[in-house]
Amino acid sequence: MDDEKERGPGIIDAHQEMVRHIEQSAGRIRILSILTVGVAAVLSVSYLFQLVLPLTGTTTVTVNLAAPSNIAAELVVLALVLVWLYVGISDLRFSSRMRNEIRGARSKEKGIQDRIS
């Protein structure tokens, strides 16, 4: 029983350190997710513009935009960009939920500490 009492503060400290690490990581994930969403959005608009450009009458710039191989390549890249955008948004939502959960846990933890004190 005495061993458990002696290990208790160490376990609490380790838990606090783990929660701090998760909070810091969640912040980094959030920043990376925001950057990913921004870059993916710019690329999506760029590729959509290239796909719509032939419909406006412009068919040749330096390359033939209406060439099936170019359109196929643009569609493949656009699909990859949209997947990238989806991953960025889902990571952003996950990190936001994680941050809210940690805030709630911190609030409950503070309430418990106030009741103990």
N, CA, C and O atoms as a GROMACS GRO file, in nm:
protein
  468
    1MET      N    1   0.082  -0.119   0.000
    1MET     CA    2   0.000   0.000   0.000
    1MET      C    3   0.086   0.125   0.000
    1MET      O    4   0.053   0.223  -0.066
    2ASP      N    5   0.199   0.121   0.076
    2ASP     CA    6   0.287   0.238   0.082
    2ASP      C    7   0.353   0.265  -0.053
    2ASP      O    8   0.377   0.380  -0.089
    3ASP      N    9   0.382   0.156  -0.128
    3ASP     CA   10   0.441   0.173  -0.261
    3ASP      C   11   0.347   0.250  -0.352
    3ASP      O   12   0.390   0.334  -0.431
    4GLU      N   13   0.218   0.220  -0.341
    4GLU     CA   14   0.120   0.289  -0.426
    4GLU      C   15   0.113   0.437  -0.391
    4GLU      O   16   0.101   0.521  -0.480
    5LYS      N   17   0.122   0.470  -0.261
    5LYS     CA   18   0.119   0.611  -0.219
    5LYS      C   19   0.243   0.684  -0.268
    5LYS      O   20   0.235   0.802  -0.305
    6GLU      N   21   0.357   0.617  -0.268
    6GLU     CA   22   0.480   0.680  -0.314
    6GLU      C   23   0.482   0.696  -0.465
    6GLU      O   24   0.537   0.794  -0.516
    7ARG      N   25   0.423   0.603  -0.537
    7ARG     CA   26   0.421   0.611  -0.683
    7ARG      C   27   0.313   0.706  -0.734
    7ARG      O   28   0.321   0.751  -0.848
    8GLY      N   29   0.215   0.736  -0.654
    8GLY     CA   30   0.103   0.821  -0.695
    8GLY      C   31   0.147   0.954  -0.754
    8GLY      O   32   0.106   0.988  -0.865
    9PRO      N   33   0.231   1.033  -0.682
    9PRO     CA   34   0.274   1.161  -0.739
    9PRO      C   35   0.355   1.144  -0.867
    9PRO      O   36   0.345   1.227  -0.958
   10GLY      N   37   0.434   1.038  -0.876
   10GLY     CA   38   0.511   1.013  -0.998
   10GLY      C   39   0.421   0.984  -1.116
   10GLY      O   40   0.446   1.027  -1.228
   11ILE      N   41   0.314   0.908  -1.090
   11ILE     CA   42   0.218   0.876  -1.196
   11ILE      C   43   0.146   1.003  -1.240
   11ILE      O   44   0.125   1.024  -1.359
   12ILE      N   45   0.108   1.086  -1.144
   12ILE     CA   46   0.040   1.212  -1.178
   12ILE      C   47   0.134   1.302  -1.258
   12ILE      O   48   0.091   1.364  -1.356
   13ASP      N   49   0.260   1.309  -1.219
   13ASP     CA   50   0.357   1.391  -1.294
   13ASP      C   51   0.375   1.338  -1.436
   13ASP      O   52   0.382   1.416  -1.531
   14ALA      N   53   0.384   1.207  -1.450
   14ALA     CA   54   0.399   1.148  -1.583
   14ALA      C   55   0.276   1.176  -1.667
   14ALA      O   56   0.286   1.203  -1.787
   15HIS      N   57   0.159   1.168  -1.604
   15HIS     CA   58   0.035   1.198  -1.676
   15HIS      C   59   0.033   1.344  -1.722
   15HIS      O   60  -0.004   1.374  -1.835
   16GLN      N   61   0.074   1.435  -1.635
   16GLN     CA   62   0.078   1.577  -1.670
   16GLN      C   63   0.176   1.602  -1.785
   16GLN      O   64   0.146   1.679  -1.876
   17GLU      N   65   0.289   1.536  -1.781
   17GLU     CA   66   0.388   1.550  -1.889
   17GLU      C   67   0.332   1.499  -2.021
   17GLU      O   68   0.353   1.560  -2.126
   18MET      N   69   0.260   1.386  -2.015
   18MET     CA   70   0.201   1.331  -2.137
   18MET      C   71   0.095   1.426  -2.193
   18MET      O   72   0.088   1.446  -2.314
   19VAL      N   73   0.013   1.483  -2.107
   19VAL     CA   74  -0.091   1.575  -2.152
   19VAL      C   75  -0.028   1.700  -2.213
   19VAL      O   76  -0.076   1.749  -2.315
   20ARG      N   77   0.079   1.752  -2.153
   20ARG     CA   78   0.150   1.868  -2.210
   20ARG      C   79   0.206   1.835  -2.348
   20ARG      O   80   0.198   1.916  -2.441
   21HIS      N   81   0.261   1.716  -2.361
   21HIS     CA   82   0.315   1.673  -2.490
   21HIS      C   83   0.204   1.664  -2.595
   21HIS      O   84   0.223   1.708  -2.709
   22ILE      N   85   0.091   1.609  -2.557
   22ILE     CA   86  -0.022   1.599  -2.650
   22ILE      C   87  -0.071   1.738  -2.690
   22ILE      O   88  -0.102   1.761  -2.806
   23GLU      N   89  -0.077   1.830  -2.595
   23GLU     CA   90  -0.120   1.967  -2.625
   23GLU      C   91  -0.026   2.034  -2.724
   23GLU      O   92  -0.071   2.098  -2.819
   24GLN      N   93   0.104   2.019  -2.701
   24GLN     CA   94   0.202   2.079  -2.792
   24GLN      C   95   0.192   2.016  -2.931
   24GLN      O   96   0.198   2.086  -3.032
   25SER      N   97   0.177   1.885  -2.936
   25SER     CA   98   0.165   1.816  -3.064
   25SER      C   99   0.038   1.856  -3.136
   25SER      O  100   0.038   1.873  -3.258
   26ALA      N  101  -0.070   1.871  -3.063
   26ALA     CA  102  -0.197   1.912  -3.124
   26ALA      C  103  -0.182   2.050  -3.187
   26ALA      O  104  -0.236   2.075  -3.295
   27GLY      N  105  -0.109   2.139  -3.122
   27GLY     CA  106  -0.084   2.272  -3.179
   27GLY      C  107  -0.006   2.264  -3.309
   27GLY      O  108  -0.037   2.333  -3.406
   28ARG      N  109   0.096   2.180  -3.311
   28ARG     CA  110   0.175   2.164  -3.433
   28ARG      C  111   0.092   2.102  -3.545
   28ARG      O  112   0.101   2.145  -3.660
   29ILE      N  113   0.013   2.001  -3.512
   29ILE     CA  114  -0.073   1.938  -3.612
   29ILE      C  115  -0.171   2.040  -3.667
   29ILE      O  116  -0.196   2.042  -3.788
   30ARG      N  117  -0.225   2.124  -3.581
   30ARG     CA  118  -0.321   2.226  -3.624
   30ARG      C  119  -0.256   2.322  -3.724
   30ARG      O  120  -0.315   2.353  -3.827
   31ILE      N  121  -0.136   2.370  -3.693
   31ILE     CA  122  -0.067   2.463  -3.783
   31ILE      C  123  -0.037   2.395  -3.917
   31ILE      O  124  -0.059   2.454  -4.022
   32LEU      N  125   0.013   2.272  -3.912
   32LEU     CA  126   0.041   2.200  -4.036
   32LEU      C  127  -0.086   2.174  -4.116
   32LEU      O  128  -0.085   2.181  -4.238
   33SER      N  129  -0.195   2.145  -4.047
   33SER     CA  130  -0.321   2.121  -4.116
   33SER      C  131  -0.371   2.248  -4.184
   33SER      O  132  -0.421   2.242  -4.296
   34ILE      N  133  -0.358   2.361  -4.117
   34ILE     CA  134  -0.400   2.488  -4.177
   34ILE      C  135  -0.317   2.518  -4.301
   34ILE      O  136  -0.370   2.560  -4.403
   35LEU      N  137  -0.186   2.496  -4.292
   35LEU     CA  138  -0.100   2.517  -4.409
   35LEU      C  139  -0.137   2.421  -4.521
   35LEU      O  140  -0.141   2.460  -4.638
   36THR      N  141  -0.163   2.297  -4.486
   36THR     CA  142  -0.201   2.197  -4.587
   36THR      C  143  -0.331   2.236  -4.656
   36THR      O  144  -0.342   2.227  -4.779
   37VAL      N  145  -0.430   2.280  -4.579
   37VAL     CA  146  -0.557   2.322  -4.637
   37VAL      C  147  -0.536   2.441  -4.731
   37VAL      O  148  -0.593   2.445  -4.840
   38GLY      N  149  -0.454   2.537  -4.690
   38GLY     CA  150  -0.427   2.653  -4.775
   38GLY      C  151  -0.361   2.616  -4.906
   38GLY      O  152  -0.404   2.660  -5.013
   39VAL      N  153  -0.256   2.536  -4.900
   39VAL     CA  154  -0.185   2.495  -5.021
   39VAL      C  155  -0.275   2.411  -5.111
   39VAL      O  156  -0.277   2.430  -5.233
   40ALA      N  157  -0.348   2.318  -5.051
   40ALA     CA  158  -0.437   2.233  -5.131
   40ALA      C  159  -0.547   2.315  -5.197
   40ALA      O  160  -0.585   2.287  -5.311
   41ALA      N  161  -0.599   2.415  -5.128
   41ALA     CA  162  -0.703   2.500  -5.187
   41ALA      C  163  -0.649   2.578  -5.306
   41ALA      O  164  -0.714   2.587  -5.410
   42VAL      N  165  -0.530   2.634  -5.292
   42VAL     CA  166  -0.468   2.708  -5.403
   42VAL      C  167  -0.443   2.616  -5.522
   42VAL      O  168  -0.473   2.652  -5.636
   43LEU      N  169  -0.390   2.498  -5.496
   43LEU     CA  170  -0.366   2.403  -5.604
   43LEU      C  171  -0.497   2.358  -5.670
   43LEU      O  172  -0.504   2.343  -5.792
   44SER      N  173  -0.600   2.335  -5.590
   44SER     CA  174  -0.730   2.295  -5.645
   44SER      C  175  -0.784   2.400  -5.739
   44SER      O  176  -0.830   2.369  -5.849
   45VAL      N  177  -0.781   2.526  -5.697
   45VAL     CA  178  -0.830   2.635  -5.781
   45VAL      C  179  -0.746   2.644  -5.908
   45VAL      O  180  -0.800   2.665  -6.017
   46SER      N  181  -0.616   2.629  -5.895
   46SER     CA  182  -0.527   2.636  -6.011
   46SER      C  183  -0.560   2.527  -6.113
   46SER      O  184  -0.570   2.554  -6.232
   47TYR      N  185  -0.576   2.404  -6.066
   47TYR     CA  186  -0.605   2.294  -6.157
   47TYR      C  187  -0.746   2.304  -6.215
   47TYR      O  188  -0.766   2.272  -6.332
   48LEU      N  189  -0.841   2.348  -6.137
   48LEU     CA  190  -0.976   2.370  -6.191
   48LEU      C  191  -0.974   2.478  -6.298
   48LEU      O  192  -1.042   2.464  -6.400
   49PHE      N  193  -0.898   2.584  -6.277
   49PHE     CA  194  -0.886   2.690  -6.376
   49PHE      C  195  -0.827   2.635  -6.506
   49PHE      O  196  -0.873   2.670  -6.615
   50GLN      N  197  -0.727   2.549  -6.494
   50GLN     CA  198  -0.667   2.491  -6.614
   50GLN      C  199  -0.766   2.400  -6.687
   50GLN      O  200  -0.762   2.391  -6.809
   51LEU      N  201  -0.853   2.334  -6.613
   51LEU     CA  202  -0.953   2.250  -6.678
   51LEU      C  203  -1.063   2.332  -6.744
   51LEU      O  204  -1.119   2.289  -6.846
   52VAL      N  205  -1.096   2.447  -6.689
   52VAL     CA  206  -1.202   2.532  -6.743
   52VAL      C  207  -1.150   2.619  -6.857
   52VAL      O  208  -1.228   2.658  -6.944
   53LEU      N  209  -1.022   2.649  -6.860
   53LEU     CA  210  -0.964   2.738  -6.961
   53LEU      C  211  -0.996   2.696  -7.104
   53LEU      O  212  -1.027   2.784  -7.185
   54PRO      N  213  -0.989   2.569  -7.141
   54PRO     CA  214  -1.023   2.532  -7.278
   54PRO      C  215  -1.170   2.563  -7.314
   54PRO      O  216  -1.201   2.584  -7.432
   55LEU      N  217  -1.257   2.565  -7.217
   55LEU     CA  218  -1.398   2.593  -7.242
   55LEU      C  219  -1.422   2.740  -7.277
   55LEU      O  220  -1.526   2.774  -7.334
   56THR      N  221  -1.327   2.826  -7.242
   56THR     CA  222  -1.341   2.969  -7.272
   56THR      C  223  -1.289   3.004  -7.411
   56THR      O  224  -1.296   3.120  -7.452
   57GLY      N  225  -1.238   2.907  -7.483
   57GLY     CA  226  -1.187   2.932  -7.617
   57GLY      C  227  -1.036   2.925  -7.626
   57GLY      O  228  -0.982   2.914  -7.736
   58THR      N  229  -0.968   2.931  -7.516
   58THR     CA  230  -0.822   2.921  -7.517
   58THR      C  231  -0.785   2.774  -7.521
   58THR      O  232  -0.812   2.699  -7.427
   59THR      N  233  -0.724   2.733  -7.630
   59THR     CA  234  -0.686   2.592  -7.642
   59THR      C  235  -0.535   2.573  -7.647
   59THR      O  236  -0.487   2.463  -7.621
   60THR      N  237  -0.461   2.676  -7.680
   60THR     CA  238  -0.315   2.661  -7.682
   60THR      C  239  -0.250   2.780  -7.614
   60THR      O  240  -0.279   2.896  -7.642
   61VAL      N  241  -0.162   2.747  -7.526
   61VAL     CA  242  -0.078   2.849  -7.463
   61VAL      C  243   0.062   2.811  -7.504
   61VAL      O  244   0.110   2.854  -7.609
   62THR      N  245   0.128   2.732  -7.424
   62THR     CA  246   0.253   2.670  -7.468
   62THR      C  247   0.231   2.522  -7.495
   62THR      O  248   0.306   2.458  -7.568
   63VAL      N  249   0.126   2.471  -7.436
   63VAL     CA  250   0.088   2.332  -7.458
   63VAL      C  251  -0.059   2.329  -7.496
   63VAL      O  252  -0.132   2.426  -7.472
   64ASN      N  253  -0.102   2.221  -7.554
   64ASN     CA  254  -0.242   2.206  -7.591
   64ASN      C  255  -0.322   2.163  -7.468
   64ASN      O  256  -0.313   2.048  -7.425
   65LEU      N  257  -0.399   2.257  -7.412
   65LEU     CA  258  -0.475   2.228  -7.291
   65LEU      C  259  -0.589   2.131  -7.315
   65LEU      O  260  -0.640   2.069  -7.221
   66ALA      N  261  -0.631   2.117  -7.440
   66ALA     CA  262  -0.741   2.026  -7.471
   66ALA      C  263  -0.692   1.885  -7.503
   66ALA      O  264  -0.773   1.797  -7.531
   67ALA      N  265  -0.561   1.864  -7.500
   67ALA     CA  266  -0.507   1.731  -7.529
   67ALA      C  267  -0.554   1.633  -7.422
   67ALA      O  268  -0.545   1.663  -7.302
   68PRO      N  269  -0.604   1.520  -7.463
   68PRO     CA  270  -0.655   1.422  -7.365
   68PRO      C  271  -0.550   1.381  -7.261
   68PRO      O  272  -0.584   1.358  -7.145
   69SER      N  273  -0.425   1.372  -7.303
   69SER     CA  274  -0.322   1.334  -7.206
   69SER      C  275  -0.303   1.443  -7.100
   69SER      O  276  -0.282   1.412  -6.983
   70ASN      N  277  -0.310   1.570  -7.142
   70ASN     CA  278  -0.296   1.679  -7.045
   70ASN      C  279  -0.417   1.685  -6.952
   70ASN      O  280  -0.402   1.706  -6.831
   71ILE      N  281  -0.535   1.668  -7.006
   71ILE     CA  282  -0.655   1.669  -6.923
   71ILE      C  283  -0.654   1.553  -6.825
   71ILE      O  284  -0.690   1.568  -6.709
   72ALA      N  285  -0.612   1.436  -6.874
   72ALA     CA  286  -0.603   1.320  -6.785
   72ALA      C  287  -0.503   1.345  -6.672
   72ALA      O  288  -0.528   1.312  -6.557
   73ALA      N  289  -0.388   1.403  -6.708
   73ALA     CA  290  -0.287   1.433  -6.606
   73ALA      C  291  -0.341   1.534  -6.505
   73ALA      O  292  -0.320   1.521  -6.385
   74GLU      N  293  -0.412   1.636  -6.555
   74GLU     CA  294  -0.468   1.736  -6.466
   74GLU      C  295  -0.574   1.675  -6.374
   74GLU      O  296  -0.583   1.710  -6.256
   75LEU      N  297  -0.654   1.585  -6.428
   75LEU     CA  298  -0.756   1.519  -6.345
   75LEU      C  299  -0.692   1.433  -6.236
   75LEU      O  300  -0.740   1.431  -6.122
   76VAL      N  301  -0.584   1.363  -6.272
   76VAL     CA  302  -0.514   1.281  -6.172
   76VAL      C  303  -0.457   1.371  -6.063
   76VAL      O  304  -0.472   1.342  -5.944
   77VAL      N  305  -0.391   1.479  -6.104
   77VAL     CA  306  -0.332   1.569  -6.005
   77VAL      C  307  -0.442   1.635  -5.922
   77VAL      O  308  -0.427   1.651  -5.801
   78LEU      N  309  -0.552   1.674  -5.986
   78LEU     CA  310  -0.664   1.733  -5.913
   78LEU      C  311  -0.720   1.634  -5.811
   78LEU      O  312  -0.752   1.673  -5.698
   79ALA      N  313  -0.732   1.509  -5.848
   79ALA     CA  314  -0.780   1.407  -5.754
   79ALA      C  315  -0.686   1.396  -5.634
   79ALA      O  316  -0.731   1.386  -5.520
   80LEU      N  317  -0.556   1.397  -5.660
   80LEU     CA  318  -0.458   1.390  -5.551
   80LEU      C  319  -0.468   1.514  -5.461
   80LEU      O  320  -0.460   1.503  -5.338
   81VAL      N  321  -0.487   1.629  -5.522
   81VAL     CA  322  -0.499   1.753  -5.444
   81VAL      C  323  -0.625   1.749  -5.358
   81VAL      O  324  -0.623   1.791  -5.242
   82LEU      N  325  -0.735   1.698  -5.414
   82LEU     CA  326  -0.859   1.690  -5.336
   82LEU      C  327  -0.845   1.591  -5.221
   82LEU      O  328  -0.900   1.614  -5.113
   83VAL      N  329  -0.773   1.482  -5.243
   83VAL     CA  330  -0.745   1.389  -5.133
   83VAL      C  331  -0.661   1.459  -5.026
   83VAL      O  332  -0.687   1.444  -4.907
   84TRP      N  333  -0.561   1.534  -5.069
   84TRP     CA  334  -0.476   1.610  -4.978
   84TRP      C  335  -0.561   1.709  -4.898
   84TRP      O  336  -0.542   1.724  -4.778
   85LEU      N  337  -0.652   1.776  -4.965
   85LEU     CA  338  -0.742   1.870  -4.899
   85LEU      C  339  -0.829   1.798  -4.796
   85LEU      O  340  -0.847   1.848  -4.685
   86TYR      N  341  -0.882   1.683  -4.832
   86TYR     CA  342  -0.964   1.606  -4.738
   86TYR      C  343  -0.883   1.566  -4.615
   86TYR      O  344  -0.931   1.580  -4.502
   87VAL      N  345  -0.761   1.518  -4.635
   87VAL     CA  346  -0.677   1.478  -4.522
   87VAL      C  347  -0.647   1.599  -4.434
   87VAL      O  348  -0.652   1.589  -4.312
   88GLY      N  349  -0.615   1.711  -4.495
   88GLY     CA  350  -0.587   1.832  -4.417
   88GLY      C  351  -0.706   1.876  -4.335
   88GLY      O  352  -0.691   1.912  -4.218
   89ILE      N  353  -0.825   1.873  -4.394
   89ILE     CA  354  -0.945   1.913  -4.320
   89ILE      C  355  -0.977   1.814  -4.209
   89ILE      O  356  -1.014   1.855  -4.099
   90SER      N  357  -0.962   1.686  -4.236
   90SER     CA  358  -0.991   1.588  -4.131
   90SER      C  359  -0.889   1.597  -4.017
   90SER      O  360  -0.925   1.582  -3.901
   91ASP      N  361  -0.762   1.623  -4.050
   91ASP     CA  362  -0.661   1.643  -3.945
   91ASP      C  363  -0.692   1.768  -3.863
   91ASP      O  364  -0.676   1.770  -3.741
   92LEU      N  365  -0.736   1.873  -3.931
   92LEU     CA  366  -0.771   1.997  -3.863
   92LEU      C  367  -0.889   1.974  -3.768
   92LEU      O  368  -0.887   2.022  -3.655
   93ARG      N  369  -0.989   1.902  -3.814
   93ARG     CA  370  -1.105   1.873  -3.728
   93ARG      C  371  -1.062   1.787  -3.610
   93ARG      O  372  -1.108   1.810  -3.498
   94PHE      N  373  -0.975   1.687  -3.634
   94PHE     CA  374  -0.928   1.601  -3.526
   94PHE      C  375  -0.852   1.681  -3.422
   94PHE      O  376  -0.875   1.665  -3.302
   95SER      N  377  -0.761   1.767  -3.467
   95SER     CA  378  -0.682   1.844  -3.370
   95SER      C  379  -0.770   1.943  -3.293
   95SER      O  380  -0.743   1.970  -3.176
   96SER      N  381  -0.873   1.996  -3.358
   96SER     CA  382  -0.964   2.086  -3.287
   96SER      C  383  -1.044   2.010  -3.181
   96SER      O  384  -1.061   2.058  -3.069
   97ARG      N  385  -1.093   1.891  -3.217
   97ARG     CA  386  -1.165   1.809  -3.118
   97ARG      C  387  -1.073   1.770  -3.003
   97ARG      O  388  -1.114   1.771  -2.887
   98MET      N  389  -0.948   1.735  -3.035
   98MET     CA  390  -0.853   1.696  -2.931
   98MET      C  391  -0.828   1.814  -2.836
   98MET      O  392  -0.824   1.795  -2.715
   99ARG      N  393  -0.812   1.932  -2.892
   99ARG     CA  394  -0.788   2.051  -2.810
   99ARG      C  395  -0.907   2.076  -2.718
   99ARG      O  396  -0.889   2.108  -2.600
  100ASN      N  397  -1.028   2.061  -2.770
  100ASN     CA  398  -1.148   2.081  -2.687
  100ASN      C  399  -1.158   1.976  -2.577
  100ASN      O  400  -1.196   2.008  -2.464
  101GLU      N  401  -1.126   1.851  -2.609
  101GLU     CA  402  -1.129   1.745  -2.509
  101GLU      C  403  -1.027   1.771  -2.399
  101GLU      O  404  -1.055   1.750  -2.281
  102ILE      N  405  -0.908   1.817  -2.438
  102ILE     CA  406  -0.804   1.845  -2.338
  102ILE      C  407  -0.847   1.961  -2.250
  102ILE      O  408  -0.824   1.959  -2.129
  103ARG      N  409  -0.908   2.064  -2.308
  103ARG     CA  410  -0.958   2.176  -2.228
  103ARG      C  411  -1.061   2.127  -2.127
  103ARG      O  412  -1.058   2.167  -2.010
  104GLY      N  413  -1.152   2.039  -2.172
  104GLY     CA  414  -1.252   1.984  -2.081
  104GLY      C  415  -1.189   1.904  -1.969
  104GLY      O  416  -1.230   1.914  -1.853
  105ALA      N  417  -1.089   1.823  -2.003
  105ALA     CA  418  -1.019   1.743  -1.902
  105ALA      C  419  -0.946   1.832  -1.804
  105ALA      O  420  -0.947   1.807  -1.683
  106ARG      N  421  -0.882   1.938  -1.856
  106ARG     CA  422  -0.813   2.033  -1.767
  106ARG      C  423  -0.912   2.100  -1.673
  106ARG      O  424  -0.882   2.120  -1.555
  107SER      N  425  -1.028   2.135  -1.724
  107SER     CA  426  -1.131   2.200  -1.642
  107SER      C  427  -1.178   2.106  -1.531
  107SER      O  428  -1.191   2.147  -1.416
  108LYS      N  429  -1.204   1.980  -1.566
  108LYS     CA  430  -1.246   1.883  -1.466
  108LYS      C  431  -1.135   1.859  -1.365
  108LYS      O  432  -1.160   1.846  -1.245
  109GLU      N  433  -1.011   1.854  -1.414
  109GLU     CA  434  -0.897   1.834  -1.326
  109GLU      C  435  -0.886   1.948  -1.226
  109GLU      O  436  -0.860   1.926  -1.108
  110LYS      N  437  -0.906   2.071  -1.274
  110LYS     CA  438  -0.898   2.187  -1.187
  110LYS      C  439  -1.010   2.182  -1.083
  110LYS      O  440  -0.989   2.214  -0.967
  111GLY      N  441  -1.131   2.140  -1.126
  111GLY     CA  442  -1.242   2.125  -1.032
  111GLY      C  443  -1.212   2.025  -0.924
  111GLY      O  444  -1.245   2.047  -0.808
  112ILE      N  445  -1.149   1.914  -0.961
  112ILE     CA  446  -1.113   1.812  -0.862
  112ILE      C  447  -1.009   1.867  -0.766
  112ILE      O  448  -1.018   1.844  -0.646
  113GLN      N  449  -0.909   1.939  -0.819
  113GLN     CA  450  -0.806   1.996  -0.733
  113GLN      C  451  -0.865   2.098  -0.637
  113GLN      O  452  -0.824   2.106  -0.521
  114ASP      N  453  -0.963   2.178  -0.685
  114ASP     CA  454  -1.028   2.277  -0.599
  114ASP      C  455  -1.106   2.208  -0.486
  114ASP      O  456  -1.106   2.256  -0.372
  115ARG      N  457  -1.172   2.095  -0.519
  115ARG     CA  458  -1.248   2.023  -0.417
  115ARG      C  459  -1.154   1.959  -0.314
  115ARG      O  460  -1.187   1.952  -0.196
  116ILE      N  461  -1.038   1.914  -0.361
  116ILE     CA  462  -0.943   1.850  -0.269
  116ILE      C  463  -0.881   1.955  -0.176
  116ILE      O  464  -0.860   1.928  -0.058
  117SER      N  465  -0.852   2.073  -0.230
  117SER     CA  466  -0.786   2.178  -0.150
  117SER      C  467  -0.874   2.240  -0.048
  117SER      O  468  -0.830   2.329   0.026
   0.00000   0.00000   0.00000
